[in-house]
Amino acid sequence: MTNKEVKERQDKLVDMIDSLAKKINNNSKEKFDIKLKRV
């Protein structure tokens, strides 16, 4: 697996977690602050 492929996978994961965090925030009264740094 090339570095480019690894990075694309990481970006996909970051996006998935990001949208999950948004869903959680929308469904809960308490806000969770989840920030991921892109490498």
ZIRA-V198699 format. One record per pair of residues at least 12 apart in sequence whose ideal C-beta (glycine too) atoms are under 10 Angstrom apart, sorted by the first residue. I is the first residue (numbers start at 1). J is the second residue. Records with the same first field share a line. If there is no record, write none. Layout:
BEGIN
I->J, J
END
This chain:
BEGIN
6->39
7->38, 39
10->36, 38, 39
11->38, 39
13->36
14->36, 37, 38, 39
15->36
17->34, 36
18->34, 35, 36
20->34
21->33, 34, 35, 36
22->34
END
